[in-house]
Amino acid sequence: MKKILTLLFVASISFLAGCGHKEKTQSNTDNSTIATENEISNIKNDTVMKKIMIIDGGPRKNMNTAAMVEAFAEGAREGGAEVKIVRLYDIDYKGCRSCMACQLKDKRVPSCRFKDGLTDILAECAEADGLVIASPIYYGEMTAMPRAFWERLTFPWLSYKDGSFEAPKKMPVTMIYTMNASPEQAPGTLQNMKGVEMFTGMALGCEVEVIMANNTTQVNDYSRYHFADGTAETKARWRAEHWEDDLAKAREAGKRMAEKIK
């Protein structure tokens, strides 16, 4: 069944193979844009210790997603793990360019080799002991930045030849979502994320844990923006009742992951 799902996934992203051939300026053999094994060797050497990579896909440094990330990191450190937080909005990169360097015969690589601000981070993630991807939910999906990260992370693990989808190293994965949706609305809101969760878990050999913060406060001063009457009061009441519990959930999830990778 998993192989069938993977083959369907291969078909659904066939554009990755097709688009790259149309761009003459981005040749599949353009070595100037592809990182060599020697260039990423230091990344592998840096990941000898147990490490959890936390990918923060939120645009704001001091709001909900960032706070949930810090709570998870706190719990993981308390559990004895090394933690590295990466803020995607601080990095200059794009999604998969379909250069196909990761799909060359007899030259398969564990991480994307296209050289930009994300290359070394992807190499670290492939060598890590645990992975966390955190994002606000926009229109039922994670933001564009972690989506582009996810494409780059997982495409080297996909085989068009036999339909397999496997990372070079198994590790636990947690997804952290912050959203305006209520707990009752969340299952429908997050339906679009099921594919990402399924294929990530399949590749990394785990059941992905999902941590959510619902009905989050969107701005500090609601009076400045177009919101329905009473929104500020409703949000403040919800936050007072639930926010500390949300942070505690993230903190406990960090401790659980640290325990898993010991």
DAHU-V840949 format. One record per backbone hydrogen bond with DSSP energy under -1.0 kcal/mol. CO is the residue of the C=O (numbers start at 1). NH is the residue of the N-H. E is the energy in kcal/mol with one decimal. If there is no record, write none. Layout:
CO,NH,E ; CO,NH,E
This chain:
1,5,-2.4 ; 2,6,-2.4 ; 3,7,-2.4 ; 4,8,-2.1 ; 5,9,-2.1 ; 6,10,-2.7 ; 7,11,-2.1 ; 8,12,-2.2 ; 9,13,-1.3 ; 11,14,-1.4 ; 13,16,-2.2 ; 14,17,-1.1 ; 14,18,-1.6 ; 15,19,-2.9 ; 19,22,-1.5 ; 23,26,-1.4 ; 27,30,-1.5 ; 29,31,-1.5 ; 30,33,-1.6 ; 31,34,-1.0 ; 33,115,-3.5 ; 40,44,-1.4 ; 41,45,-1.9 ; 42,46,-1.4 ; 44,47,-1.3 ; 50,82,-1.2 ; 51,129,-2.7 ; 51,130,-1.1 ; 52,84,-2.3 ; 53,132,-2.6 ; 54,86,-3.0 ; 55,134,-3.2 ; 56,88,-2.1 ; 63,67,-2.1 ; 64,68,-2.4 ; 65,69,-2.4 ; 66,70,-2.3 ; 67,71,-2.1 ; 68,72,-2.4 ; 69,73,-2.7 ; 70,74,-2.4 ; 71,75,-2.1 ; 72,76,-2.5 ; 73,77,-2.6 ; 74,78,-2.2 ; 75,79,-1.5 ; 76,81,-2.4 ; 77,80,-1.8 ; 82,52,-2.7 ; 84,54,-3.1 ; 86,56,-3.1 ; 87,90,-1.7 ; 88,91,-1.9 ; 92,117,-1.7 ; 100,103,-1.5 ; 104,107,-1.8 ; 113,35,-4.2 ; 118,122,-2.4 ; 119,123,-1.8 ; 120,124,-2.2 ; 121,125,-2.4 ; 122,126,-2.1 ; 123,127,-1.1 ; 130,53,-2.5 ; 131,174,-2.1 ; 132,55,-3.4 ; 133,176,-2.2 ; 134,57,-3.0 ; 135,178,-1.5 ; 138,141,-1.8 ; 141,138,-3.1 ; 143,147,-1.6 ; 144,148,-2.4 ; 145,149,-2.2 ; 146,150,-2.8 ; 147,151,-2.1 ; 148,152,-2.0 ; 149,153,-2.5 ; 150,154,-2.5 ; 151,155,-2.1 ; 154,157,-1.6 ; 155,158,-1.5 ; 157,166,-2.0 ; 159,163,-1.4 ; 164,159,-2.6 ; 172,131,-2.2 ; 173,209,-2.5 ; 174,133,-2.1 ; 175,211,-2.9 ; 176,135,-2.6 ; 177,213,-2.2 ; 178,137,-2.2 ; 179,216,-2.3 ; 181,215,-2.2 ; 182,186,-1.8 ; 185,189,-2.1 ; 186,190,-2.7 ; 188,191,-1.0 ; 190,193,-1.7 ; 191,194,-1.4 ; 193,197,-2.4 ; 194,198,-2.7 ; 195,199,-2.6 ; 196,200,-2.1 ; 197,201,-2.4 ; 198,202,-2.3 ; 199,203,-2.3 ; 200,204,-2.3 ; 201,206,-2.2 ; 203,167,-2.5 ; 204,171,-1.7 ; 209,175,-3.1 ; 211,177,-2.8 ; 213,179,-2.2 ; 221,224,-1.4 ; 222,225,-1.5 ; 225,227,-1.3 ; 228,231,-1.9 ; 230,234,-2.3 ; 231,235,-3.0 ; 232,236,-2.4 ; 233,237,-2.1 ; 234,238,-2.2 ; 235,239,-2.8 ; 236,240,-2.2 ; 237,241,-1.4 ; 238,242,-2.1 ; 239,243,-2.1 ; 242,246,-2.1 ; 243,247,-2.4 ; 244,248,-2.0 ; 245,249,-2.2 ; 246,250,-2.0 ; 247,251,-2.4 ; 248,252,-2.6 ; 249,253,-2.1 ; 250,254,-2.0 ; 251,255,-1.8 ; 252,256,-2.3 ; 253,257,-2.3 ; 254,258,-2.2 ; 255,259,-2.1 ; 256,260,-2.0 ; 257,261,-1.7
